[in-house]
Amino acid sequence: MRFDVAIIGGGAAGLLCAITAGRRGRRTLVIEHNDQVGRKILISGGGRCNFTNTNTTAENFVSKNPHFCRSALARYTPDDIIELVKRHRIEFYEKKLGQLFCRDSSRPFVEMLLTECRNAGVSIKTNCSVEHVEKDKSFRLQTNLGEFECESLVIATGGLSFPKIGATDLGYRIAKQFGLRIESTRPSLVALVFNRKQVFSKLAGVTIDAEVTAGGNSFRENILFTHRGLSGPAILQASNYWTQENEVMIDLIPDRSIEAELKIMRSSKKMLSTFLGSMLPERFVELFVLPKLRNKSLDQLSRIDIDIIANMMHKWSVGFRETEGWHKAEVTLGGVSTDELSSKTMEAIKVPGLYFIGEVIDVTGWLGGYNFQWAWSSGYAAGSSV
Ligand SMILES: Cc1cc2nc3c(=O)[nH]c(=O)nc-3n(C[C@H](O)[C@H](O)[C@H](O)COP(=O)(O)OP(=O)(O)OC[C@H]3O[C@@H](n4cnc5c(N)ncnc54)[C@H](O)[C@@H]3O)c2cc1C
């Protein structure tokens, strides 16, 4: 039961790390408490796994230290994972904005990682729960399947989202046990809940192409009304930057100036509701614009009316009280502090031989394949060093 390297967590980062270490001739063990590895990969991207983004840069990640991810991203790039996928003849396509998805399903992708593990001589123990970790000269792991000893221990337990498929806080507990700091965690890439009971629950299901700004970052994609708040890709992206204290700004009609258009149409007899209804869903206009404005014709609008309408359309300021929580979130914001880790190897500076990779670290990607790219890149960085 002695290994050079033990990796706790058989997800994206853990498997890529194992392949890299195994190929270097390191005796490598992956410990996974589920009955199979890669469950999150299987359900990701609607079952087709958005496994990378060809436009990946450090700017697509949120972290206390925005430079931390640079070195790892430069050493294992989207081209590297694409090369692996092509070698295994897995069909993929670009959905939009550099987002690469498997053509049919994520299953061949997980099988690819398992084949690579086998070829690299990696041992995988599933249904294996780590009960206790201690360190003297080497690391000793007590598990339900017995004791394992290893020179290097890699924590690849992921974040806290989707507890029903096996997320646990073990990675954070091990970090704390060894005196490493954790940046506070919260669900992210997640729908947000309005801070006041709003009339908009009647709009559940309605989508609008909008530009959403939070924390100085703007995202142009759809927003989707839910029963309790807003979702859709633009809101999920903004959730990485949202805070309870700051309102999110939404431009409902980006690329156009409602003020300029209303001024040009000042002599028109068209109703404001008809004018706005040509750009936005009618149900939304009915709920969003007060009848005393909505029922005016454009030639009846005063300068003040035009200012009010332009503000409503381009600067809708929305307060949210919370997220929809861990059961709905795609990722965890925060995690093991990057100050504690080497950005080249992911090794804990204070604890030689202990490594953290993937989502358990305080590095969170945007929606669109960036989180998997971080898992591959950080997994490769550690796998090259252990
Ligand atoms: C629904 C959903 C869809 C997503 N879609 C995408 C997408 O399309 N593209 C993208 O880039 N990102 C996507 N993500 C995010 C992405 O899946 C994660 O960021 C990525 O999987 C993180 O990799 P990881 O290896 O760090 O963690 P994980 O992949 O979560 O792997 C962690 C592993 O550790 C195991 N584990 C946890 N605790 C223990 C323990 N105590 N003992 C033993 N094993 C343990 C878990 O069972 C799991 O197998 C999605 C996330 C969700 C929830």
The ligand as an ORCA input file, in Angstrom:
! r2SCAN-3c Opt
* xyz 0 1
  C     -23.667     20.717    -13.442
  C     -22.278     21.198    -13.732
  C     -21.905     21.425    -15.034
  C     -20.625     21.893    -15.322
  N     -20.266     22.087    -16.621
  C     -19.014     22.532    -16.903
  C     -18.586     22.664    -18.253
  O     -19.297     22.286    -19.196
  N     -17.335     23.187    -18.489
  C     -16.499     23.534    -17.446
  O     -15.377     23.995    -17.713
  N     -16.872     23.369    -16.164
  C     -18.092     22.857    -15.880
  N     -18.456     22.671    -14.577
  C     -17.436     22.910    -13.526
  C     -16.444     21.735    -13.550
  O     -17.159     20.530    -13.571
  C     -15.528     21.769    -12.332
  O     -14.932     23.033    -12.192
  C     -14.434     20.713    -12.461
  O     -15.009     19.438    -12.529
  C     -13.468     20.791    -11.290
  O     -12.573     19.715    -11.379
  P     -11.954     19.090    -10.059
  O     -11.220     17.879    -10.481
  O     -11.258     20.150     -9.282
  O     -13.214     18.666     -9.187
  P     -14.308     17.549     -9.509
  O     -14.407     17.307    -10.963
  O     -15.510     17.970     -8.759
  O     -13.682     16.239     -8.863
  C     -13.536     16.079     -7.482
  C     -13.600     14.589     -7.193
  O     -13.255     14.372     -5.843
  C     -14.141     13.440     -5.303
  N     -14.196     13.646     -3.856
  C     -14.741     14.683     -3.192
  N     -14.607     14.513     -1.876
  C     -13.956     13.335     -1.716
  C     -13.554     12.588     -0.567
  N     -13.839     13.034      0.665
  N     -12.897     11.412     -0.749
  C     -12.656     10.951     -2.006
  N     -13.043     11.598     -3.127
  C     -13.680     12.780     -2.972
  C     -15.473     13.733     -5.979
  O     -16.356     12.644     -5.892
  C     -14.998     14.026     -7.397
  O     -14.927     12.869     -8.184
  C     -19.713     22.165    -14.265
  C     -20.093     21.914    -12.946
  C     -21.370     21.429    -12.670
  C     -21.747     21.157    -11.241
*
